[in-house]
Every structure is written in structure tokens, then in C-alpha cells.
Amino acid sequence: MYRTGYQAQGIRKRFGGVTALDGVDFTLEPGSVHALLGENGAGKSTLVKILAGALAPDAGKLTLAGGPVEFASTRQAAARGVAVVSQELNVFPDLDVLANLFLAREPRRGPLVNRTAMARRATPVLAELELRRPPRTLVADLTLAERQLVEIARALLDEPSVLILDEPTSALPVDRAEHLLGIVDRLRARGVAVLYVSHLLAEVMLIADRVTVLRDGRTVVAARPRTELSIKDIVTAMVGPREAPPPRPARATKTGAAALVLADLTVPGLLDGVTLQARRGEIVGCAGKAGSGHSQVLEVVSGLRRLARGRVRLPSGRPGPRTLRTAVRSGIALVPGDRARIGLMLDKPLWDNVSQVSSGSLGRYGPFPRRRRLTDAARELVARLRIRTDSVDTTTGRLSGGNQQKVVFAKWLAADPDVVLLDDPTRGVDVAAKADMHEIIRELAAADRIVLISSTDPDELVELCDRVAVFHRGRLCAELSGAELTQPRLLHAMATGEAMGEPT
């Protein structure tokens, strides 16, 4: 096992006419956590791919274990002790947990896969991550947070000397994220060199030893000790000075205004008698730990999950949809956080994704829409959402994570929805992209849309929502609004299932 550093010097990379990295230096030291920060499109993902062996630089050199290296693949890098956990999960839903952990490297006993040996190696890693699912569980049956733990477990199996974590907590609830930070701390103590990419700056301030910030492919903060920086310093380095958004005026809810009504929603093992209303002009949050039921409410409203008991009534007075297709036709938009799996067609051009609902499912441009009309509509939304791309013909999978998520927003904005369901919509995006998305969400509410948002980020819910419904073990345990909607009260309700009392 290698216990020496990993260094990148003068790294340059271009894609067509776009410079992704322009002479970047970066060093990972054994027993240290080095945070790599920047806006989406700053060059982080490109540098991570080069370090992980997925891309070759156009110029510059890599040094590992004291000698130069050139990796032709991530497999070659892994063989030298470099492991990566990508933000876009590389798991196979139709295989079980154990098979996903040993993809293309299964131990064998003669011609047969030795699953006993696989289980023996995997059990302690899964236990350390506290993934409490049998190894034979299909990944399709796991939550997004559990899938992320599978990805992390696969990286830890080979005890890497260099571990690259790209948004490792983006799908994890607060307690699981804290647990993972503890594991990172233990890896550091074992001498592992950790590259940590995260848009959660409070998390970076807890775990990082050094911080590097990229902007437009160049280094603007180089390996500064974390103790010398504040979150404000980091944000300024990432995005430059930004005007504060105007304060959102308080919106008085009209009595009798059309509302989305959820009554006695019951799904065995997931929801137990949940009753909730969301009125026009409101941004209503749904919070809870993983498996508490907050995300399942959105699945019910969107027709993805059937009820055993209860009902959904739309603002039109019609009953809730039974399928996602009828939900779309009823004016319901579902913006998922898992954009690669159910949000986007990554191999299709940007304009094709943007028109997917408005032209495809809703047929708003007729049975044979002209491509120019679709591309013109896409350009308008690209400008409105500040999506960074040189063309609407760009393949969507080539965009940065934050810009991909903006494309998901664009797809649903083009459909002009009446009810907007947001399932962790800003997962894994940078502070600038998140601010843009929050502005869009506020605009939707100001236009009298009904907005229901589930998020793993308590700060986001406090900042954005008029009211937050807190779920605990499938039940609605508290509703927070006004002066009561604070992070301490929200976290307390999520952890205990009870509203926080007044201080004595």
C-alpha cells in the first residue's frame, strides 16, 4: 500500500474551444484532507477525472509515490491505490449490493464467483458505514442515500492510499453525513490522502486541512490552511462579489385559496395518516431523516407511489394522479435530485431534454414540432436560468452537475406546471447555482404556483420555505413557520419526532 503523496503540476485541459483547466497545481499529502472547491464549471470535475485516470491531461504531469504516472483508465489508477467516489453514482440497480461492490473484480473459486469470500471482505466495510441492508438486497430497492453508501463502500474495499470523494454526503441525511465525516477522519489518521469535493462549506470547515479553490479553470486559492479561511472568504473566491438577493416579502395566504390537499396518506411502512395542505404562493418544505416519509409524500402526489388509504386533491378539485404520465397532464412537475437516473437523458442534446415534457408528453408544439422552435425555446430558458453552455446542441452529459440540474428545471419550466414538486433539487450543486435555483423557486411561488420541496439540507429549508412539515417514522410530527422555523428547531424535530419546547 502506497503512503506517499499524489501531485499534479501544470495541468491543462481543453474541450473544443473551452479551457477547462489552465495550468493547475494540486497536491494530496498522506494523512491529510484537501478540499477542492469552486463553482460548477470551474474545473473541479475535470481535475478529479484526471487524478482518477478517467481523463488524460493535454499538458502537465502527475506524480505518485515519488514517480511520474500516466493512467489510461480508472482501473489502472485503482491498481496504484487511487480510489474515487463520484457524485454521479455508478451502481447497477438490477444487481444486488454484493455484486455492485465487486464489479468486474469478483474473487473466484475455479470458474465460479466466490460470493462467500466477497461477503467476508464486504461485511466489515458495510458495518463501518452502517449500511443496514442484507448484501443480497437489490440496489433498485435502496434509497438514494443507501446507494451512495454502496459507492463509498466499493471505494474503501481495497484500502486505497488516495481517496477522492466527490460530493460524498450530497444524498445523505444529516446524521449519515456526520457519520461519514467521522470515517474520513479515521482514514486521515491511517495515513490516507483524501481529496474532498463538496458544496457544503460548513462541512468543509469541519473536515478539511487545506483548501484549494478553482475559478474558470484557474487556481484562485492554493492549498491554504483551512484555519486561515472563513466561509465568506471561500464564497468570495469561488464566485466573486455577488449582490444579495432582495428580501422575499411575506406572503399572506388567502383564506379559501386553491390548495393541494393531502388527507390521511397511508403507505404501509412508509406513511402513516399524513395530512397536509399547500396553498398557492407558498413554498412548503418536507423534512426528515432518511426513511422518515418526507420524500414519499412527493412520490404519492406525482403518482409514483400508490396509497393504501387516504386521498390527494389537486388545486383544480380533481383527485391526485395514479401515474407520472397523468401527473404531467394534470400540471404537476417533479424535479428530482437524482438527475442521472430519472431527470435527464444524458446522451441527448440540451434542447432535446428541455423539450422532453412540453413537446413530448404534453404535445404543446403539435405532433411534428419543428426543431428550430424547440431550440429557440431552449435558448430562452438557458438564458433565464444562466446555464453555462456554448450551444443548446451540447450533449447534456458534458455539462457540469449544477448546469445539468438547471436543465432539469428548464424541462419542467417549459411545461408551465401548476404544482411543482422538488425532491432535493440542489443536491451536489455549488453556491452560485443553488442561489440561481432558489431565485427560480421563489419566482414560481410569486406566480401563484404551489411548491412542495423535500431537501436533505436543513439550511436550505430554513432559508427558502414559508413553512416546513417535519416527518418522523412516517408521521407528520411538527410544522414550523415564522420565528419557529430555525435550524435548531428543525434538527430537533427531525431527530426526536417532537417540536422543541420553549427554553426554560
Secondary structure, DSSP 4 states (H G I P E B T S, - for coil): ---S-EEEEEEEEEETTEEEEEEEEEEE-TTEEEEEE--TTSSHHHHHHHHHTSS--SEEEEEETTEEE--SSHHHHHHTTEEEE-SS----TTSBHHHHHTTT---EETTEE-HHHHHHHHHHHHHHHT--S-TTSBGGGS-HHHHHHHHHHHHHTT--SEEEEESTTTTS-HHHHHHHHHHHHHHHHTT-EEEEE-S-HHHHHHH-SEEEEEETTEEEEEEEEGGG--HHHHHHHHH---PPPPPPPP-PPPTT--EEEEEEEEETTTEEEEEEEEETT-EEEEE-STTSSHHHHHHHHTTSS--SEEEEE-TTSPBPPSSHHHHHHTTEEEEES-IIIII--TTSBHHHHHTIIIIIIS-TT-SS--HHHHHHHHHHHHHHHT---S-TTSBGGGS-HHHHHHHHHHHHHTT--SEEEEESTTTT--HHHHHHHHHHHHHHHHTT-EEEEE-S-HHHHHHH-SEEEEEETTEEEEEEEGGG--HHHHHHHHHHSSPPPPP-
